[in-house]
């Protein structure tokens, strides 16, 4: 991925018009959060060719070797309630999934709230973090980790992680993918901010949801529940039907969702 080419492609856009590019970072999200706290512009983007301490949800470490993936974080400065921070992760997951499907013919699916799934394994994920002052977000950072051209994974990840290369049998231009993702994210995010909810993506997101219309397991620290997935609502919450017929909504981050026999 050539930094100079990427800079030229993003120069005219709000998302990526200010670009911080590194051969390696500990974590693009951590660096972007520090920039945001220091006043970085809305739409500033941090890209690293590798990460030494990349993070996914639950602070799980993300395998981020050089020249194999997209490790990217966007700084955003919205004026909305802090509860909406996590909704932006769903919006970003939807944005990269639709780009992969529409422009690259990669039939990726979504696992609620923001995992990207191919071949029954995880190939990417989104992580949104933010800072609030009272009832208003001061800034938020949305990170994307996408396994693009990795040909192999450590033994402990081989059963649950994959890449676009492994599933599709071809390499992808990471710079092109980044530019396409940021263009789509900007359009979706602007509409989301204007309309105040995820209403406009509900049908399309649910069509990509790998558990839609299926039974799933809700994993709590001391119990599991069997429920039927009915898709997200306008706030990104997952609607599920319990065995007795009761409908409940699950807030993002409050519970883990798994398939009947494993990850999906």
C-alpha positions as CSV (number, residue, x, y, z in Angstrom):
1,X,0.0,0.0,0.0
2,X,1.6,3.2,-1.2
3,X,1.2,6.1,1.2
4,X,1.5,8.8,-1.5
5,X,-1.1,7.2,-3.7
6,X,-3.5,6.8,-0.8
7,X,-3.0,10.4,0.2
8,X,-3.9,11.6,-3.3
9,X,-7.0,9.5,-3.4
10,X,-8.3,10.8,-0.1
11,X,-7.2,14.4,-0.3
12,X,-10.6,15.7,-1.5
13,X,-12.7,13.9,1.1
14,X,-13.6,14.8,4.6
15,X,-12.9,11.2,5.8
16,X,-9.2,10.9,5.1
17,X,-8.5,14.4,3.9
18,X,-6.3,14.6,7.0
19,X,-4.3,11.3,7.0
20,X,-1.8,9.9,9.5
21,X,0.1,7.0,8.0
22,X,2.5,4.7,9.9
23,X,4.5,1.6,9.1
24,X,3.5,0.3,12.5
25,X,1.6,1.4,15.5
26,X,0.5,-0.3,18.7
27,X,-3.1,0.4,17.9
28,X,-4.7,2.8,15.4
29,X,-7.7,3.3,17.7
30,X,-5.5,4.3,20.6
31,X,-3.5,6.7,18.5
32,X,-6.7,8.2,17.0
33,X,-8.2,8.7,20.5
34,X,-5.1,10.6,21.6
35,X,-5.3,12.7,18.5
36,X,-9.0,13.4,19.1
37,X,-8.4,14.4,22.7
38,X,-5.8,16.9,21.4
39,X,-8.2,18.4,18.9
40,X,-7.8,16.4,15.6
41,X,-10.1,17.4,12.8
42,X,-13.4,15.7,12.2
43,X,-12.7,13.1,9.5
44,X,-9.0,12.6,10.4
45,X,-8.0,9.0,9.6
46,X,-5.1,6.9,11.1
47,X,-3.8,4.0,9.0
48,X,-1.1,1.6,10.0
49,X,0.5,-1.1,7.8
50,X,0.8,-3.2,11.0
51,X,-0.2,-3.1,14.7
52,X,1.7,-4.5,17.6
53,X,-1.3,-4.3,20.0
54,X,-4.4,-4.1,17.8
55,X,-7.7,-4.5,19.7
56,X,-11.0,-5.9,18.9
57,X,-14.2,-6.0,21.0
58,X,-13.7,-6.9,24.7
59,X,-10.0,-5.8,24.4
60,X,-9.2,-9.0,22.6
61,X,-5.9,-8.8,20.7
62,X,-6.2,-8.5,16.9
63,X,-3.6,-10.2,14.7
64,X,-2.2,-7.4,12.6
65,X,0.9,-8.3,10.6
66,X,2.5,-6.1,8.0
67,X,1.2,-5.8,4.4
68,X,-1.8,-8.1,5.0
69,X,-4.7,-6.1,6.3
70,X,-6.5,-2.8,6.8
71,X,-5.9,-1.3,10.2
72,X,-7.6,2.0,10.2
73,X,-9.4,4.4,12.6
74,X,-11.5,7.5,11.9
75,X,-12.0,10.5,14.2
76,X,-15.5,11.9,14.2
77,X,-17.0,14.9,16.0
78,X,-20.8,14.5,16.1
79,X,-23.2,16.3,18.3
80,X,-25.4,13.5,19.7
81,X,-26.0,11.5,22.9
82,X,-23.2,9.2,24.1
83,X,-25.6,6.1,23.8
84,X,-25.3,6.5,20.1
85,X,-21.5,5.9,20.0
86,X,-21.9,2.1,19.6
87,X,-24.4,2.6,16.8
88,X,-21.6,4.0,14.6
89,X,-19.8,0.6,14.8
90,X,-22.9,-1.0,13.3
91,X,-23.0,1.7,10.6
92,X,-19.3,1.2,9.8
93,X,-19.7,-2.6,9.6
94,X,-22.6,-2.2,7.2
95,X,-20.6,0.2,5.1
96,X,-17.5,-2.1,4.6
97,X,-19.8,-5.1,4.1
98,X,-21.7,-3.4,1.3
99,X,-18.6,-2.2,-0.4
100,X,-17.1,-5.8,-0.4
101,X,-20.3,-7.2,-1.8
102,X,-21.2,-4.6,-4.4
103,X,-17.7,-3.6,-5.7
104,X,-15.7,-6.7,-5.1
105,X,-18.3,-9.6,-5.3
106,X,-17.2,-10.8,-1.8
107,X,-20.2,-12.4,-0.2
108,X,-19.4,-11.3,3.3
109,X,-22.1,-11.5,6.0
110,X,-22.5,-9.7,9.3
111,X,-22.7,-11.1,12.8
112,X,-24.4,-8.7,15.2
113,X,-23.3,-6.1,16.1
114,X,-20.2,-5.5,13.9
115,X,-18.3,-8.7,12.9
116,X,-17.6,-9.5,9.3
117,X,-17.9,-13.2,8.5
118,X,-16.7,-15.3,5.5
119,X,-16.6,-19.1,5.2
120,X,-17.9,-19.4,8.8
121,X,-15.0,-17.5,10.2
122,X,-14.3,-13.9,11.3
123,X,-12.5,-11.8,8.7
124,X,-13.0,-8.3,10.2
125,X,-14.6,-6.2,12.9
126,X,-15.3,-2.7,13.9
127,X,-14.7,-0.9,17.3
128,X,-16.2,2.4,18.2
129,X,-15.0,4.3,21.3
130,X,-15.7,7.9,22.4
131,X,-15.6,10.6,25.0
132,X,-18.6,12.5,26.2
133,X,-19.1,15.8,28.1
134,X,-22.5,15.5,29.8
135,X,-25.1,14.3,27.3
136,X,-23.1,15.2,24.2
137,X,-20.3,13.3,22.5
138,X,-17.0,15.3,22.3
139,X,-15.5,12.9,19.9
140,X,-15.6,9.3,18.8
141,X,-13.2,7.0,17.0
142,X,-14.3,4.1,14.8
143,X,-11.7,1.5,14.0
144,X,-11.7,-1.1,11.3
145,X,-9.6,-4.3,11.3
146,X,-9.9,-6.3,8.1
147,X,-7.9,-9.4,7.2
148,X,-7.3,-8.8,3.5
149,X,-4.3,-10.6,2.1
150,X,-3.2,-12.8,5.0
151,X,-2.2,-16.3,3.7
152,X,-2.0,-17.9,7.2
153,X,-2.9,-17.4,10.8
154,X,-1.3,-18.6,14.1
155,X,-2.5,-22.0,15.2
156,X,-4.7,-20.6,17.9
157,X,-6.6,-18.5,15.3
158,X,-6.9,-20.9,12.4
159,X,-10.3,-22.3,13.5
160,X,-11.9,-18.9,13.8
161,X,-10.1,-16.3,11.6
162,X,-9.8,-16.0,7.9
163,X,-9.0,-13.4,5.2
164,X,-10.4,-12.2,1.9
165,X,-7.4,-13.9,0.2
166,X,-8.0,-17.3,1.8
167,X,-11.7,-17.2,1.0
168,X,-11.6,-15.7,-2.5
169,X,-8.3,-17.0,-3.8
170,X,-7.0,-13.6,-4.9
171,X,-5.2,-10.6,-3.6
172,X,-6.9,-7.2,-3.0
173,X,-5.5,-3.7,-3.3
174,X,-5.8,-2.4,0.2
175,X,-5.5,1.3,-0.8
176,X,-8.5,0.9,-3.2
177,X,-10.5,-0.8,-0.4
178,X,-9.7,1.9,2.1
179,X,-10.8,4.7,-0.4
180,X,-14.0,2.9,-1.2
181,X,-14.8,2.2,2.4
182,X,-14.3,5.8,3.5
183,X,-16.4,7.2,0.7
184,X,-19.3,4.8,1.6
185,X,-18.8,5.4,5.3
186,X,-19.0,9.2,4.9
187,X,-22.2,9.0,2.9
188,X,-23.9,6.6,5.4
189,X,-22.6,8.5,8.4
190,X,-23.9,11.9,7.1
191,X,-27.3,10.4,6.5
192,X,-27.3,8.8,10.0
193,X,-26.4,12.1,11.6
194,X,-29.2,13.9,9.7
195,X,-31.9,11.4,10.4
196,X,-30.9,10.5,13.9
197,X,-31.1,6.7,13.7
198,X,-30.1,3.6,11.8
199,X,-33.6,3.4,10.3
200,X,-32.4,3.7,6.7
201,X,-30.1,0.6,6.9
202,X,-32.4,-1.8,8.8
203,X,-33.7,-3.9,5.9
204,X,-30.3,-4.2,4.2
205,X,-28.4,-4.8,7.4
206,X,-30.8,-7.5,8.5
207,X,-30.5,-9.1,5.0
208,X,-26.8,-9.5,5.7
209,X,-27.2,-10.7,9.3
210,X,-26.0,-14.3,9.4
211,X,-28.3,-15.2,12.3
212,X,-31.4,-13.5,10.9
213,X,-34.5,-15.7,11.2
214,X,-32.5,-18.3,13.2
215,X,-32.2,-19.6,16.7
216,X,-29.1,-18.3,18.5
217,X,-27.5,-18.6,21.9
218,X,-27.2,-15.6,24.2
219,X,-24.0,-16.0,26.3
220,X,-24.1,-14.5,29.8
221,X,-21.4,-15.0,32.5
222,X,-23.4,-17.7,34.2
223,X,-26.0,-18.9,31.8
224,X,-27.1,-19.3,28.2
225,X,-30.4,-18.6,26.6
226,X,-31.9,-19.9,23.4
227,X,-33.7,-17.2,21.4
228,X,-34.8,-16.5,17.9
229,X,-33.2,-13.6,16.1
230,X,-35.5,-11.0,14.5
231,X,-32.9,-8.4,13.4
232,X,-32.0,-4.9,14.6
233,X,-34.2,-1.9,15.4
234,X,-33.5,1.7,14.6
235,X,-31.0,2.0,17.5
236,X,-29.0,-1.1,16.4
237,X,-30.3,-3.2,19.2
238,X,-31.0,-6.9,18.4
239,X,-34.6,-8.0,18.7
240,X,-35.0,-11.6,19.9
241,X,-37.9,-13.8,20.7
242,X,-37.6,-16.0,23.7
243,X,-39.0,-19.6,23.7
244,X,-42.2,-18.4,25.5
245,X,-42.8,-15.8,22.9
246,X,-41.6,-12.7,24.7
247,X,-39.8,-10.1,22.6
248,X,-36.7,-8.4,24.1
249,X,-34.1,-6.1,22.8
250,X,-30.3,-6.5,23.4
251,X,-28.1,-3.5,23.8
252,X,-24.8,-3.4,22.0
253,X,-22.0,-4.7,24.2
254,X,-24.3,-6.1,27.0
255,X,-24.2,-9.8,25.9
256,X,-22.5,-12.2,23.5
257,X,-24.3,-13.9,20.6
258,X,-23.3,-17.3,19.2
259,X,-24.7,-19.9,16.8
260,X,-26.2,-23.1,18.1
261,X,-23.0,-25.0,17.7
262,X,-20.2,-22.4,17.7
263,X,-19.3,-18.9,16.5
264,X,-22.1,-18.8,13.9
